[in-house]
Amino acid sequence: EIDAVKIGMLSQIPVIETIASGIQKHNAKNIVFDPVMVATSGDLLLAENAVEAIKKVMMPLADLLTPNLHEAAKLTGEDLATSQDAMVSQAESLLSAGAKAVLIKGGHGDDNKCTDLLADASGINWFVSERIDTKNTHGTGCSLSSAIAANLAKGQTMLEAVGNAKEWLTGAIASSNDLNVGKGSGPVHHFHALW
């Protein structure tokens, strides 16, 4: 039995359609979709025509959409959100476009806080943490969406799943300097609570 599904980068329309078909065929639940679309540099990581397919085909199937600030801007066709009001506006646009719940991740913001916004039918919730000075932030968005899916599989509500995942990720980032993996930007410390 599969209690949650986490989906990452979908770069081509045939892949998007195949995954959507599988979700519908198996009546999957607790679907967390991290639309890995835009690199930190701002470069688009998928075919331009795939953006519309993500909006029309995948967004309505996902229980939670987790775009970063750049991806939310691309999905809404708006400028990069630089304020909480702009984040709320983009989240509301994504809900109107068919998303059931949206977590806009503010890790790419430029202030001293990492502010994430969860919006769904029940309202708006903010998750704020201190920005941690580390170069080891590779895979933070993927790790967060995976942790949320795991929490949903354990029966947590959306609000609990996001809050607990954000708390875990903040610890994983804070402990990331304990790792010495490869060169350049390294991973967060996924097992910080264990070792």
N, C-alpha and C positions, 0 to 999 in steps of 0.2 A: 504494500500500500504506500502510495506516495502522498505525503501530507503537505508538501510545498514544492514550488518550482521557481528557480531563479534563472532569469534569462539575461544574457549580456549582449555583446555586440552582434547586431544583425545588419550586415553590410549590403546585401543584395536582395532584390524582390523575391526570387525563387526560395531563398532561405526563409524569409519572413512568412511567405505563404505556407511553406512546409511546416514550420513550427506552429503557426496559427491552426493549421489543420489538425496537428497532433494534440494541441490543447483541447480543441473542440471534440475530437474523437474520444479522448480519454477522460473528458469532463474534469480536467485538472482544476485544483483549487489552490488558494494562497499563492497566486502567481505574482512574483516580484520581478519587474522588468526594469533593468538598468540600461537605458538607451545610450550605450557608449557610442557617441556620434562625433564629438568634437574633442580634439586633443587640447591639452593645457595651453599649447601655442595658439589655439584658435582654429587650427586646420581641421577641415571636415574629414572624417575617417570612413565615410561610406558614400556610395553612389548617391548623387543628388536626388534621383527619382525614388530612392529608398526612403527618404524622409517622409514623403506623402504616404507611402505604404505603412510606415511605422505609425503615423497618426491615424490612418483610417482602419488598418487591420489589427495592429498589436495593442494600441492604447486601450480600446474598449474591452479587450480580453484580460488585461492585467488588473489585479487587485490593488497593486501599488506601482506607480511610475516613479523612478528615482533619478531625475536629471540633475546634472550640476548646473551652475549658472549659465554657462555657455550653451549647454544642450537645451535648457528651458527657453533661452532666447531664440535658438534655431527653431524649436518646435512651435513657438508662438509667433515667430516672424517679427519679434520686437528687439529693441536694443538690450544689451546686457544689463540686468538689474543691478543697480548700485545702491538701492535702499530697500528697507523692509516693505514699504508700500509697493514698490515695483515688483518685489517677489510675490506679494499677495496677488497683485493684478495678474501676473503670469500664471500663478497656480490656479486662479479662478478661470482663466482662459483655457487651461488644460483640462480642468474639470468640465467646462462647457463643451469641449471638443470630444468628450467621451471617457476621459480617465475617471476611475472610481475614487482613487486617492492619489495624491501627489506629494512627494518629498523632494523639495528643491534644496539641494545641498550647497551650502555657502562656503565650502572649503577654499574655493578659488577667489574669495573676496579679498579685499586689500586692507581690512582693519585688523585689530588685535583679537578679535573674536571669530569663532567659526559658528555661524548662525544658520541653522537648517529650519525649514518651514514644512510642516505637515498640514495638508489641507484635504479635507474630505467632507462628506455630507454633514458631519457633526460639527464642523467648524475649523478653526485655525489653531495650531499648536506650534510653539517655538521651542527649539532645542539649541542651547547656547553653551559653548565651551571656550576655554582660553585657547588661543592659537599657540601651538607648541613649536618651538624652534628646533627643527630637525630636517635633514635632507632625505630621511627615510620615510617617504610618503607614497611610494609606488604601490598602486592597487588599493588605495583607501576606499574609493567608491565601490569597487567590486566587493571588497571585504564587508563594507557596510550593508550592501544589498543582500549578500549571502547570509550575514548574521540576522538580518530582519526575517528572511525566509525561514531560517532555522528556528527563530523564536515563534513565528506563526505556526510552524509545524508542531511546536510544543504546546499549542493551544492559547498563546498569548493574544490579547487584543492587538489591533493595529497600533494603538497608542503605546501600549506596553512594549510591543516588539520593537518599535522604532526607538523608544527611550532607552531600553536595555541595550540595543545594538549600538546606539550612539555612545553610551557610557563605556561599553566594551572597547569600541574603536578608539575613543579618547585615550584609554589606558594602553592600547596597542601602539598608538602613535607616541605616547609619552615614554614607552619602554623601547622604542625602536632603536635608539642609540646603543642599546645593549647588544645589538646584533652587529656582526661584521660580515656582511654577505656581498660578494662581488664588488663592483666599482660603481660610482655614481649614485643615483637615487636608489636606495635599497627599499626592502619591504617593511611594513609595519610588523610589530612583534605579535603575531597571532596568538601565541601561547603564553602571553605575559602573566596570566593568572596561574599558570602551572609551573613555569620555570623561568 
